[in-house]
Every structure is written in C-alpha cells, then in structure tokens.
Amino acid sequence: MMDYQHLCVKFEDGVAVLELNRPKKRNALNFKILEEMVSFCGFVCERDDIQIVLVSGNGPSFSVGFDLMGLAPLLAQGEIPQEKQLKDWARLGQKAVNALAELPQITIASVQGHAIGGGFLIMSACDFRIAANDTRFALPEIEIGLPLTWGGVGRLTQALGMALTKDLVLTARSFYPVDLLPTLFLYKSVSPDEVKKATQDLVTCLKEKPTPALRFCKQQFSEAGFSEKTHSELDAQLFADAVLHPDFLSTAMGYVQRLTTSKMDPR
C-alpha cells in the first residue's frame, strides 16, 4: 500500500480507519485526496481480514467539500480547463464516492463540525452515519454555479427522498442532524463528546457478527439499491457545461469571496 499525503490510514483488529487528513483546510477535497481515496479503497477491497472501514476527519470538521480555494487561482487567471479535463475531474469525484460505496466491508462515517458538498456525499456513501448533533450540512453547488454531481442526486434521492433532496440541492440551505432524523439517514446523532463512543459501540457490535454474513448481507443491499454508475456520464457532461458557461467564473468567484469573509466555512 502506498503512503498517503492527505489520508491517515490505520488497521486495528479487523478495522481499517480512513481519516481525511487536511485539518488546516478542514479536510477540503482536492484532486490528490480523491485519488488517494480511490487507491485506499482498491487496496482494502481485496483484504479479507478487514471487516469494517471507519471514515472520519482529522480536526474540527469531517470535510467542507471540494477545495474551491485551490481551484480559484486557475479560474481567476483565465485558465479555463478543456471540456475533457472538466469531465475527468467530475468522474474522479464520483469514482471516489463509488469506490467507498462499493467496498465489500461495512462502512461507518463518524462526522463532526461540517459535512459540506462532497463531504456530505462521502458520508452518504457509507452504510452507517454517526454525527455530532451540531454538525452543519449543506449542498452549496448551485450557489457556485454548478449542478450537484458525483452521482449525488441519485444517491441522495434514494436516501432522503425526492422532495427533501430537491429542497436541499436547489435552496443550498444549511441543515443539521435534527432535520435528517425523520428520514433515518443517520444511524445516530449524539453530542460532540459522545461521537467517538457511539462509533466504537457500533464497531464493537458489528465485529461480533460473522464476516462472510456481513458481506453477503451488504451485497444484497447493494444490488437492491440505486447505482450511481447510470448517472456518471450525465454528471460529467453537466459539470463541464456549467464550468464552460460564460456566467460561471463570476458566480464561482462571488461564492469564493463570500466564503473568505465567513467564519462558518473556511474553504
């Protein structure tokens, strides 16, 4: 297994711990971290000795989503990528989310602080989600001038329902664990100081189950659910069309400017 620049990986008695590790950026997702996630999932999926994959974020936030601050300088300098490159970027994000969702192991997201945009989609790709009850969620892509890609519309429609998904995607409003409780999207919502214990309790419970049975059951759920692969090319094309639109640069830069003056989301 390769060394990772933006992931912290540990293996502990049948559990693989995947920690997003850009704490100073609140685990904003750049291309490198997405590539590393794909690599990690490719390695772990072949490990029969791994029963559970635990996904968390180092520092105060799980992830504030895609690293706009890293992309903004290119756009400001007029370096608009070609359509093929834009599609490749969109595919990479979806590839990372799908790789996590398709792991044969049971996956748990342990979440605190923020789970924004792509961070929320990574969380949604896990089988179980435990969140601190003050965690702030948002899907702000439309404010940037983008559609929600990475297979997010299909995945969230399945998990949250059509009406709520439309609400969250089209309004881009902030929402919190209490707003998701009726959907059963979260396994548990607990106080911030109880997240680690709640996560460990679930890990302990699952580790008591026979590994083959866990994998067979997960396969049943996977085959019964929605496959984001059906939306892969559509999402990639929509992402490219949005970035190449003449209004995109001013819209995106306006959003970046609002973020730089906001204390809520330091991207």
Disulfide bonds with the S-S distance in Angstrom:
none
